[in-house]
Amino acid sequence: MGLFTSLLGLPLAPLRGTVWLAEQIAQEAEQQHYDPHTIRRQLLEVENARNAGELSEDEAAALERELIARLMEASQRRNPTRRTHE
């Protein structure tokens, strides 16, 4: 039965490979998106852009809020038992 099932599933192998690759890419993107070092670097970039006049105070504040929320979510993902104060 195993050989028969394998032969029938063979045409689906490229699809399975594509799905696996998509899952790997999504996982890596999520890891980078929630990486604390990346988020802190982006916060510094926002600060530098504000100081250089490339961003208004409102734009910088909005970006900082987004990044801080992401940093807090990253912390929560690393420590799921810790509760944040709302």
All heavy atoms as an XYZ file, in Angstrom:
689
protein
N       0.818     -1.187      0.000
C       0.000      0.000      0.000
C       0.868      1.261      0.000
O       0.527      2.240     -0.608
C      -0.926     -0.033      1.226
C      -1.917      1.081      1.258
S      -3.198      0.793      0.047
C      -4.366      1.999      0.540
N       2.014      1.263      0.664
C       2.878      2.425      0.726
C       3.427      2.827     -0.628
O       3.484      4.004     -0.958
N       3.830      1.853     -1.419
C       4.353      2.138     -2.757
C       3.266      2.716     -3.648
O       3.487      3.681     -4.378
C       4.932      0.861     -3.380
C       5.489      1.000     -4.791
C       6.643      1.995     -4.793
C       5.945     -0.340     -5.327
N       2.079      2.147     -3.564
C       0.949      2.618     -4.366
C       0.596      4.060     -3.994
O       0.413      4.913     -4.859
C      -0.254      1.684     -4.162
C      -1.426      2.036     -5.018
C      -1.385      1.847     -6.387
C      -2.580      2.554     -4.448
C      -2.465      2.176     -7.186
C      -3.668      2.885     -5.238
C      -3.613      2.693     -6.610
N       0.539      4.340     -2.707
C       0.235      5.692     -2.232
C       1.320      6.671     -2.668
O       1.026      7.792     -3.077
C       0.105      5.707     -0.693
O      -0.878      4.740     -0.319
C      -0.298      7.063     -0.177
N       2.569      6.228     -2.597
C       3.677      7.092     -3.018
C       3.598      7.417     -4.496
O       3.829      8.558     -4.911
C       5.010      6.414     -2.726
O       5.182      6.251     -1.358
N       3.253      6.420     -5.311
C       3.140      6.655     -6.748
C       1.991      7.595     -7.082
O       2.105      8.447     -7.964
C       2.971      5.328     -7.497
C       4.210      4.452     -7.559
C       3.882      3.103     -8.191
C       5.327      5.137     -8.315
N       0.883      7.449     -6.371
C      -0.258      8.342     -6.612
C       0.044      9.767     -6.137
O      -0.446     10.735     -6.706
C      -1.515      7.815     -5.918
C      -2.161      6.596     -6.555
C      -3.361      6.141     -5.739
C      -2.581      6.880     -7.992
N       0.839      9.886     -5.080
C       1.170     11.206     -4.542
C       2.300     11.897     -5.274
O       2.543     13.096     -5.068
N       2.985     11.176     -6.147
C       4.126     11.740     -6.858
C       3.793     13.006     -7.649
O       4.560     13.969     -7.606
C       4.742     10.672     -7.766
C       6.145     10.961     -8.281
C       7.101     11.183     -7.122
C       6.631      9.794     -9.137
N       2.666     13.065     -8.350
C       2.353     14.313     -9.073
C       2.179     15.528     -8.156
O       2.311     16.664     -8.592
C       1.039     13.997     -9.791
C       0.999     12.526     -9.897
C       1.717     12.009     -8.669
N       1.908     15.287     -6.879
C       1.733     16.395     -5.938
C       3.041     16.868     -5.317
O       3.061     17.852     -4.588
C       0.757     15.985     -4.829
C      -0.667     15.661     -5.272
C      -1.478     15.186     -4.081
C      -1.318     16.866     -5.926
N       4.136     16.190     -5.593
C       5.434     16.530     -4.990
C       5.845     17.982     -5.254
O       6.275     18.672     -4.314
C       6.510     15.562     -5.454
N       5.717     18.501     -6.474
C       6.094     19.906     -6.677
C       5.235     20.868     -5.855
O       5.736     21.858     -5.324
C       5.875     20.136     -8.175
C       5.947     18.785     -8.785
C       5.401     17.846     -7.738
N       3.953     20.545     -5.711
C       3.068     21.389     -4.910
C       3.485     21.352     -3.442
O       3.538     22.384     -2.779
C       1.618     20.935     -5.068
C       0.594     21.701     -4.250
C       0.574     23.170     -4.661
C      -0.776     21.081     -4.404
N       3.793     20.168     -2.947
C       4.242     20.044     -1.552
C       5.536     20.823     -1.328
O       5.710     21.465     -0.296
C       4.436     18.579     -1.189
C       3.144     17.831     -1.045
C       3.390     16.426     -0.542
N       2.141     15.685     -0.587
C       2.025     14.449     -1.001
N       3.094     13.774     -1.389
N       0.858     13.847     -1.003
N       6.429     20.749     -2.293
C       7.679     21.501     -2.186
C       7.433     22.997     -2.179
O       8.064     23.737     -1.417
N       6.510     23.451     -3.011
C       6.173     24.878     -3.062
C       5.548     25.333     -1.755
O       5.879     26.404     -1.234
C       5.214     25.153     -4.241
O       5.845     24.718     -5.452
C       4.870     26.617     -4.339
N       4.657     24.519     -1.213
C       4.014     24.857      0.070
C       5.062     24.909      1.178
O       5.073     25.839      2.002
C       2.896     23.841      0.408
C       2.416     24.004      1.844
C       1.740     23.998     -0.571
N       5.967     23.939      1.204
C       7.017     23.923      2.220
C       7.889     25.175      2.115
O       8.205     25.817      3.125
C       7.890     22.671      2.057
C       9.029     22.633      3.033
C       9.002     22.199      4.320
C      10.369     23.085      2.784
N      10.244     22.345      4.891
C      11.106     22.888      3.975
C      11.012     23.627      1.684
C      12.446     23.218      4.086
C      12.350     23.944      1.806
C      13.054     23.745      2.982
N       8.258     25.544      0.884
C       9.090     26.727      0.674
C       8.364     27.994      1.126
O       8.950     28.854      1.796
C       9.483     26.846     -0.802
C      10.387     28.021     -1.159
C      11.701     27.937     -0.394
C      10.648     28.023     -2.659
N       7.086     28.096      0.810
C       6.304     29.257      1.234
C       6.230     29.345      2.756
O       6.334     30.436      3.331
C       4.900     29.195      0.635
N       6.083     28.201      3.411
C       6.051     28.187      4.881
C       7.385     28.640      5.461
O       7.430     29.374      6.453
C       5.700     26.794      5.388
C       4.255     26.407      5.144
C       3.970     24.940      5.456
O       4.935     24.151      5.635
O       2.777     24.586      5.487
N       8.487     28.200      4.861
C       9.819     28.596      5.335
C      10.040     30.100      5.169
O      10.579     30.761      6.060
C      10.913     27.814      4.591
C      10.853     26.316      4.788
C      10.900     25.914      6.246
O      11.762     26.346      7.001
N       9.954     25.102      6.657
N       9.627     30.630      4.031
C       9.773     32.074      3.767
C       8.930     32.875      4.745
O       9.388     33.873      5.309
C       9.411     32.396      2.306
C      10.466     31.801      1.372
C       9.270     33.897      2.090
C      10.099     31.853     -0.094
N       7.694     32.428      4.987
C       6.818     33.129      5.928
C       7.395     33.103      7.340
O       7.370     34.118      8.052
C       5.429     32.507      5.911
N       7.947     31.967      7.732
C       8.547     31.849      9.063
C       9.744     32.795      9.206
O       9.885     33.487     10.224
C       8.965     30.409      9.317
C       9.554     30.184     10.688
C       9.956     28.726     10.895
O       9.847     27.893      9.999
N      10.428     28.420     12.080
N      10.599     32.851      8.193
C      11.771     33.732      8.247
C      11.349     35.200      8.273
O      11.913     36.007      9.014
C      12.687     33.459      7.057
C      13.927     34.316      7.025
C      14.867     34.089      8.199
O      14.875     32.975      8.761
O      15.592     35.038      8.566
N      10.355     35.544      7.472
C       9.869     36.926      7.449
C       9.303     37.313      8.805
O       9.546     38.427      9.295
C       8.820     37.087      6.357
N       8.571     36.414      9.438
C       8.002     36.699     10.751
C       9.104     36.859     11.793
O       9.042     37.748     12.647
C       7.050     35.578     11.156
C       6.314     35.880     12.443
C       5.256     34.850     12.750
O       4.518     34.448     11.827
O       5.164     34.451     13.926
N      10.127     36.014     11.717
C      11.236     36.131     12.660
C      11.933     37.476     12.513
O      12.276     38.120     13.513
C      12.236     34.994     12.455
C      11.764     33.674     12.992
C      12.757     32.555     12.714
O      13.717     32.727     11.971
N      12.523     31.389     13.293
N      12.148     37.918     11.295
C      12.790     39.215     11.075
C      11.879     40.360     11.509
O      12.350     41.362     12.053
C      13.173     39.378      9.609
C      14.331     38.506      9.205
C      14.727     38.688      7.754
O      14.306     39.635      7.104
N      15.532     37.784      7.244
N      10.580     40.218     11.264
C       9.619     41.270     11.602
C       9.568     41.495     13.111
O       9.405     42.623     13.564
C       8.234     40.882     11.076
C       7.190     41.924     11.275
N       7.177     43.113     10.561
C       6.118     41.975     12.098
C       6.140     43.836     10.947
N       5.487     43.170     11.868
N       9.705     40.423     13.889
C       9.619     40.525     15.346
C      10.978     40.435     16.033
O      11.037     40.263     17.245
C       8.684     39.445     15.897
C       7.246     39.694     15.518
C       6.608     38.912     14.568
C       6.537     40.733     16.089
C       5.297     39.147     14.211
C       5.230     40.983     15.738
C       4.606     40.180     14.802
O       3.301     40.432     14.451
N      12.064     40.588     15.303
C      13.396     40.549     15.894
C      13.646     41.852     16.668
O      13.597     42.941     16.088
C      14.456     40.385     14.803
C      15.860     40.392     15.363
O      16.091     39.755     16.411
O      16.734     41.049     14.761
N      13.885     41.761     17.980
C      14.083     42.974     18.786
C      15.226     43.864     18.289
O      15.121     45.088     18.327
C      14.388     42.440     20.188
C      13.843     41.057     20.208
C      13.930     40.553     18.804
N      16.301     43.263     17.806
C      17.435     44.054     17.318
C      17.040     44.856     16.073
O      17.415     46.022     15.929
C      18.637     43.154     17.020
C      19.135     42.429     18.228
N      19.747     43.065     19.277
C      19.079     41.117     18.571
C      20.057     42.185     20.209
N      19.661     40.996     19.807
N      16.279     44.227     15.202
C      15.817     44.913     13.995
C      14.892     46.063     14.363
O      15.005     47.168     13.810
C      15.080     43.920     13.064
O      15.978     42.874     12.714
C      14.572     44.603     11.815
N      13.998     45.821     15.300
C      13.047     46.859     15.709
C      13.786     48.032     16.352
O      13.496     49.197     16.058
C      11.986     46.274     16.660
C      11.180     45.187     15.933
C      11.068     47.377     17.180
C      10.279     44.365     16.832
N      14.759     47.740     17.200
C      15.528     48.829     17.839
C      16.301     49.640     16.798
O      16.392     50.861     16.892
C      16.465     48.254     18.892
C      15.726     47.787     20.131
C      16.687     47.361     21.241
N      15.943     46.797     22.333
C      15.818     45.496     22.569
N      16.411     44.616     21.788
N      15.119     45.053     23.598
N      16.855     48.941     15.807
C      17.564     49.644     14.728
C      16.598     50.552     13.965
O      16.927     51.687     13.640
C      18.209     48.629     13.774
C      19.004     49.286     12.648
C      19.587     48.275     11.671
N      18.697     47.208     11.258
C      17.724     47.341     10.344
N      17.508     48.492      9.760
N      16.977     46.312     10.025
N      15.396     50.060     13.723
C      14.400     50.870     13.024
C      13.981     52.078     13.865
O      13.742     53.163     13.330
C      13.186     50.016     12.649
C      13.505     49.006     11.566
C      12.392     48.004     11.335
O      11.606     47.705     12.229
N      12.338     47.467     10.120
N      13.908     51.907     15.185
C      13.613     53.043     16.056
C      14.707     54.102     15.948
O      14.411     55.309     15.906
C      13.457     52.583     17.511
C      12.126     51.951     17.876
C      12.213     51.249     19.226
C      11.020     52.993     17.885
N      15.954     53.671     15.905
C      17.060     54.616     15.742
C      16.994     55.317     14.384
O      17.271     56.518     14.286
C      18.402     53.911     15.894
C      18.799     53.535     17.313
C      20.062     52.679     17.309
C      18.998     54.777     18.154
N      16.622     54.576     13.349
C      16.486     55.177     12.015
C      15.388     56.239     12.006
O      15.539     57.292     11.380
C      16.183     54.096     10.972
C      17.366     53.196     10.686
C      17.015     52.016      9.793
O      15.845     51.898      9.349
O      17.918     51.199      9.532
N      14.286     55.973     12.715
C      13.205     56.962     12.803
C      13.707     58.213     13.528
O      13.463     59.336     13.086
C      11.963     56.365     13.525
C      10.955     57.451     13.879
C      11.321     55.284     12.669
N      14.432     58.014     14.621
C      14.977     59.146     15.371
C      15.941     59.964     14.508
O      15.883     61.200     14.487
C      15.693     58.638     16.627
C      16.255     59.761     17.485
C      16.972     59.234     18.716
O      16.895     58.031     19.003
O      17.610     60.052     19.390
N      16.806     59.279     13.782
C      17.752     59.982     12.909
C      17.030     60.736     11.797
O      17.414     61.859     11.453
C      18.762     58.997     12.316
C      19.715     58.453     13.355
O      19.922     59.061     14.407
N      20.282     57.291     13.078
N      15.997     60.117     11.226
C      15.234     60.776     10.167
C      14.506     62.000     10.711
O      14.414     63.032     10.041
C      14.245     59.798      9.536
N      14.002     61.917     11.933
C      13.345     63.067     12.553
C      14.356     64.186     12.780
O      14.097     65.350     12.453
C      12.719     62.686     13.888
C      12.079     63.900     14.583
C      11.631     63.637     15.986
N      10.891     62.389     16.045
C      10.705     61.709     17.172
N      11.199     62.138     18.305
N      10.044     60.592     17.161
N      15.523     63.836     13.306
C      16.556     64.845     13.571
C      17.063     65.491     12.286
O      17.452     66.658     12.285
C      17.722     64.221     14.333
C      17.335     63.830     15.749
O      16.347     64.325     16.299
N      18.080     62.919     16.340
N      17.049     64.726     11.191
C      17.511     65.261      9.908
C      16.413     66.032      9.180
O      16.659     66.594      8.111
C      18.004     64.114      9.019
N      15.216     66.042      9.757
C      14.114     66.759      9.131
C      13.417     65.985      8.026
O      12.610     66.528      7.281
N      13.725     64.708      7.907
C      13.114     63.881      6.869
C      11.712     63.417      7.253
O      10.929     63.044      6.390
C      13.996     62.664      6.581
C      15.366     63.025      6.043
C      16.319     61.842      6.022
O      15.921     60.716      6.386
O      17.489     62.049      5.644
N      11.421     63.425      8.566
C      10.106     63.047      9.070
C       9.583     64.154      9.960
O      10.346     64.765     10.716
C      10.175     61.760      9.900
C      10.467     60.449      9.195
C      10.643     59.322     10.209
C       9.342     60.100      8.234
N       8.283     64.381      9.905
C       7.671     65.341     10.832
C       7.539     64.666     12.199
O       7.692     63.450     12.330
C       6.297     65.765     10.320
O       5.384     64.683     10.429
N       7.237     65.455     13.206
C       7.050     64.911     14.552
C       5.908     63.898     14.557
O       6.013     62.848     15.183
C       6.762     66.035     15.554
C       7.969     66.868     15.907
C       9.034     66.072     16.639
O       8.709     65.196     17.466
O      10.227     66.317     16.366
N       4.812     64.215     13.862
C       3.662     63.319     13.823
C       3.999     62.003     13.128
O       3.621     60.922     13.597
C       2.472     63.985     13.118
C       1.885     65.135     13.921
O       2.131     65.187     15.149
O       1.181     65.964     13.319
N       4.707     62.082     12.002
C       5.096     60.869     11.283
C       6.021     60.010     12.138
O       5.844     58.790     12.225
C       5.802     61.220      9.977
C       4.913     61.845      8.928
C       5.707     62.400      7.757
O       6.831     62.912      7.959
O       5.187     62.306      6.626
N       6.988     60.646     12.774
C       7.939     59.917     13.612
C       7.222     59.276     14.803
O       7.485     58.115     15.135
C       9.045     60.844     14.094
N       6.310     60.022     15.420
C       5.579     59.485     16.567
C       4.732     58.282     16.157
O       4.673     57.272     16.881
C       4.701     60.564     17.189
N       4.098     58.342     14.991
C       3.281     57.217     14.516
C       4.148     55.992     14.259
O       3.797     54.869     14.647
C       2.521     57.622     13.255
N       5.296     56.199     13.616
C       6.209     55.082     13.358
C       6.744     54.485     14.660
O       6.839     53.268     14.808
C       7.363     55.541     12.471
C       7.019     55.807     11.013
C       8.195     56.475     10.301
C       6.640     54.515     10.310
N       7.069     55.355     15.609
C       7.573     54.875     16.892
C       6.520     54.065     17.628
O       6.828     53.028     18.224
C       8.047     56.048     17.751
C       9.361     56.634     17.278
C       9.754     57.910     18.004
O       8.879     58.534     18.653
O      10.931     58.285     17.906
N       5.258     54.507     17.584
C       4.186     53.747     18.228
C       4.063     52.351     17.611
O       3.927     51.363     18.325
C       2.848     54.482     18.120
C       2.661     55.578     19.151
C       1.219     56.060     19.193
N       0.766     56.593     17.905
C       0.942     57.843     17.503
N       1.565     58.708     18.281
N       0.482     58.241     16.335
N       4.121     52.292     16.297
C       4.058     51.008     15.594
C       5.208     50.096     16.008
O       5.004     48.912     16.293
C       4.164     51.237     14.080
C       2.872     51.245     13.345
C       3.117     51.429     11.854
O       3.914     50.662     11.267
O       2.499     52.344     11.292
N       6.403     50.661     16.015
C       7.589     49.862     16.339
C       7.578     49.405     17.791
O       7.946     48.261     18.090
C       8.856     50.647     16.015
C       9.119     50.848     14.528
C      10.203     51.897     14.311
C       9.496     49.535     13.862
N       7.152     50.259     18.687
C       7.094     49.879     20.100
C       6.045     48.797     20.320
O       6.264     47.847     21.077
C       6.851     51.120     20.989
C       8.113     51.991     20.973
C       6.478     50.719     22.411
C       7.949     53.354     21.588
N       4.907     48.915     19.631
C       3.884     47.870     19.732
C       4.433     46.541     19.225
O       4.202     45.479     19.826
C       2.642     48.275     18.946
N       5.182     46.590     18.138
C       5.785     45.379     17.588
C       6.831     44.803     18.539
O       6.928     43.592     18.720
C       6.407     45.686     16.232
C       6.441     44.492     15.327
C       6.720     44.880     13.917
N       8.146     45.067     13.732
C       8.692     45.810     12.783
N       7.947     46.458     11.926
N       9.994     45.916     12.683
N       7.599     45.679     19.186
C       8.602     45.239     20.156
C       7.930     44.567     21.355
O       8.382     43.531     21.837
C       9.446     46.427     20.614
C      10.668     46.139     21.466
C      11.639     45.235     20.726
C      11.349     47.434     21.856
N       6.817     45.133     21.802
C       6.078     44.535     22.914
C       5.491     43.182     22.501
O       5.513     42.228     23.284
C       4.988     45.485     23.392
C       5.554     46.728     24.070
S       4.315     47.967     24.455
C       3.319     47.097     25.632
N       4.986     43.092     21.282
C       4.456     41.815     20.796
C       5.577     40.787     20.672
O       5.383     39.609     20.990
C       3.749     41.995     19.455
C       3.050     40.746     19.005
C       2.190     40.950     17.777
O       1.880     42.095     17.421
O       1.841     39.925     17.168
N       6.741     41.212     20.234
C       7.885     40.299     20.134
C       8.251     39.767     21.509
O       8.535     38.577     21.671
C       9.078     41.016     19.504
N       8.228     40.638     22.503
C       8.528     40.218     23.867
C       7.480     39.224     24.356
O       7.810     38.224     25.001
C       8.568     41.441     24.785
O       8.753     41.046     26.112
N       6.232     39.487     24.044
C       5.146     38.588     24.441
C       5.279     37.226     23.756
O       5.027     36.199     24.356
C       3.791     39.215     24.102
C       2.610     38.430     24.607
C       2.534     38.390     26.121
O       2.999     39.300     26.804
N       1.951     37.353     26.652
N       5.714     37.223     22.505
C       5.896     35.966     21.781
C       7.033     35.146     22.378
O       6.977     33.925     22.393
C       6.203     36.234     20.304
C       5.000     36.652     19.519
C       5.423     37.120     18.133
N       4.266     37.456     17.357
C       3.822     36.737     16.333
N       4.449     35.656     15.961
N       2.749     37.107     15.678
N       8.080     35.818     22.859
C       9.205     35.106     23.470
C       8.842     34.574     24.842
O       9.338     33.548     25.279
C      10.426     36.021     23.579
C      11.160     36.222     22.277
C      12.510     36.884     22.479
N      12.531     37.945     23.464
C      12.275     39.233     23.211
N      11.965     39.611     22.001
N      12.327     40.131     24.168
N       7.984     35.310     25.572
C       7.582     34.942     26.935
C       6.053     34.889     26.997
O       5.435     35.771     27.573
C       8.099     35.960     27.948
C       9.600     36.110     27.894
O      10.315     35.130     27.849
N      10.078     37.334     27.892
N       5.432     33.852     26.440
C       3.967     33.824     26.360
C       3.267     33.762     27.716
O       2.100     34.118     27.821
C       3.668     32.578     25.538
C       4.895     31.768     25.553
C       6.035     32.702     25.830
N       3.971     33.365     28.782
C       3.334     33.294     30.092
C       3.294     34.645     30.780
O       2.515     34.840     31.699
C       4.067     32.288     31.002
O       5.440     32.664     31.098
C       3.968     30.880     30.438
N       4.171     35.583     30.339
C       4.174     36.933     30.916
C       2.997     37.723     30.394
O       2.695     37.714     29.224
C       5.456     37.673     30.546
C       6.529     37.530     31.582
C       7.762     38.280     31.208
N       7.556     39.712     31.159
C       8.409     40.558     30.619
N       9.510     40.119     30.091
N       8.171     41.838     30.618
N       2.325     38.400     31.263
C       1.194     39.244     30.876
C       1.665     40.698     30.842
O       2.426     41.132     31.693
C       0.052     39.136     31.883
C      -0.492     37.742     32.001
C      -1.753     37.686     31.260
N      -2.268     36.321     31.321
C      -3.241     35.927     30.593
N      -3.805     36.746     29.774
N      -3.674     34.698     30.667
N       1.167     41.440     29.843
C       1.471     42.858     29.804
C       0.357     43.621     30.448
O      -0.795     43.183     30.462
C       1.644     43.343     28.347
O       0.448     43.048     27.619
C       2.830     42.673     27.686
N       0.651     44.757     31.014
C      -0.359     45.607     31.640
C      -1.047     46.411     30.561
O      -0.414     47.049     29.750
C       0.282     46.553     32.656
C       0.951     45.807     33.777
N       0.230     45.212     34.773
C       2.248     45.528     34.032
C       1.061     44.630     35.618
N       2.306     44.810     35.180
N      -2.378     46.355     30.572
C      -3.129     47.099     29.565
C      -3.794     48.306     30.165
O      -4.159     48.419     31.235
C      -4.187     46.196     28.925
C      -3.521     45.080     28.165
C      -4.549     44.145     27.502
O      -5.754     44.448     27.563
O      -4.136     43.158     26.939
